[in-house]
Amino acid sequence: MTNSPELTVLGRSNSSNVQKVMWLLDEIGQACVRVDVGGQYGGNKAADYLAKNPNGVVPTLIHGDAVVWESNAILRYLANRFHAVGLYPTDPVDRSWVDRWMDWQLSSLGPANRTLFQRIVRTPPEQRRQDAIDEARDQNAELFGLLDGYLDRSAYLGGTSFSIADIAVGPLAYRWLTLPVQRPRLRNVERWYALLCKREAFVKHVIEIGLS
Ligand SMILES: N[C@@H](CCC(=O)N[C@@H](CS)C(=O)NCC(=O)O)C(=O)O
């Protein structure tokens, strides 16, 4: 048996998309080297980075000859590569539940969540606009309300067990439940989130990093 090549994650630790990758690597017991790129560290628009990831965003995963970008594609790559079948089921229907929530995170929740985060955390207090924050809060409340309805009949996003769909949505749930905004009571989301909080890798790579 040959040793797997070293895993390198390019991306700053306070990026929710980098956090997903670090969380999964911890869950599957794979060590990696993480290099700070993006945000205050820059480097993501440099030619050598763009040669790896032409989008100029983080994360990028390097694993031997494989260079993978798009955080959810990285989650799928790692789950497949390291045979984490429990985290990414092979049954087509079961897998479709994991995939659809990951796609939902990318296409629906992600943009709304980023807008809210940026309007509060990445905007100096004197420039914050309450109407803009309220608008983004309402969008997030609607989306998490939809998730709450689903979680009324499902323990996790992919069904009865934890999967990479929970990893894709978890960091955004942390932001939603931690940002200083008024939220509707969503008991199923809270119950599911409490399960995530029991996972050491979530605490380490998401909660302990905080909002920055
Ligand atoms: N869809 C991409 C989005 C990546 C993305 O927008 N990353 C942000 C950080 S969360 C970024 O690189 N921002 C620029 C920066 O950090 O300088 C993915 O999931 O990987």
Ligand as a Chemical Component Dictionary entry (heavy atoms), coordinates in Angstrom:
data_LIG
# 
_chem_comp.id                   LIG 
_chem_comp.type                 NON-POLYMER 
_chem_comp.pdbx_formal_charge   0 
_chem_comp.three_letter_code    LIG 
# 
loop_
_chem_comp_atom.comp_id 
_chem_comp_atom.atom_id 
_chem_comp_atom.alt_atom_id 
_chem_comp_atom.type_symbol 
_chem_comp_atom.charge 
_chem_comp_atom.model_Cartn_x 
_chem_comp_atom.model_Cartn_y 
_chem_comp_atom.model_Cartn_z 
_chem_comp_atom.pdbx_ordinal 
LIG N1  N1  N 0 -18.143 28.826 -4.184 1  
LIG C1  C1  C 0 -16.812 29.020 -3.650 2  
LIG C2  C2  C 0 -16.788 30.334 -2.924 3  
LIG C3  C3  C 0 -15.420 30.657 -2.369 4  
LIG C4  C4  C 0 -15.372 32.043 -1.747 5  
LIG O1  O1  O 0 -16.179 32.930 -2.048 6  
LIG N2  N2  N 0 -14.407 32.207 -0.843 7  
LIG C5  C5  C 0 -14.247 33.485 -0.172 8  
LIG C6  C6  C 0 -14.017 33.238 1.310  9  
LIG S1  S1  S 0 -15.360 32.398 2.101  10 
LIG C7  C7  C 0 -13.026 34.210 -0.709 11 
LIG O2  O2  O 0 -12.122 33.592 -1.234 12 
LIG N3  N3  N 0 -13.014 35.534 -0.557 13 
LIG C8  C8  C 0 -11.877 36.329 -0.956 14 
LIG C9  C9  C 0 -10.800 36.368 0.075  15 
LIG O3  O3  O 0 -10.804 35.620 1.061  16 
LIG O4  O4  O 0 -9.883  37.184 -0.119 17 
LIG C10 C10 C 0 -16.473 27.837 -2.725 18 
LIG O5  O5  O 0 -17.384 27.294 -2.127 19 
LIG O6  O6  O 0 -15.296 27.464 -2.627 20 
# 
loop_
_chem_comp_bond.comp_id 
_chem_comp_bond.atom_id_1 
_chem_comp_bond.atom_id_2 
_chem_comp_bond.value_order 
_chem_comp_bond.pdbx_ordinal 
LIG N1  C1  SING 1  
LIG C1  C2  SING 2  
LIG C1  C10 SING 3  
LIG C2  C3  SING 4  
LIG C3  C4  SING 5  
LIG C4  O1  DOUB 6  
LIG C4  N2  SING 7  
LIG N2  C5  SING 8  
LIG C5  C6  SING 9  
LIG C5  C7  SING 10 
LIG C6  S1  SING 11 
LIG C7  O2  DOUB 12 
LIG C7  N3  SING 13 
LIG N3  C8  SING 14 
LIG C8  C9  SING 15 
LIG C9  O3  DOUB 16 
LIG C9  O4  SING 17 
LIG C10 O5  DOUB 18 
LIG C10 O6  SING 19 
# 
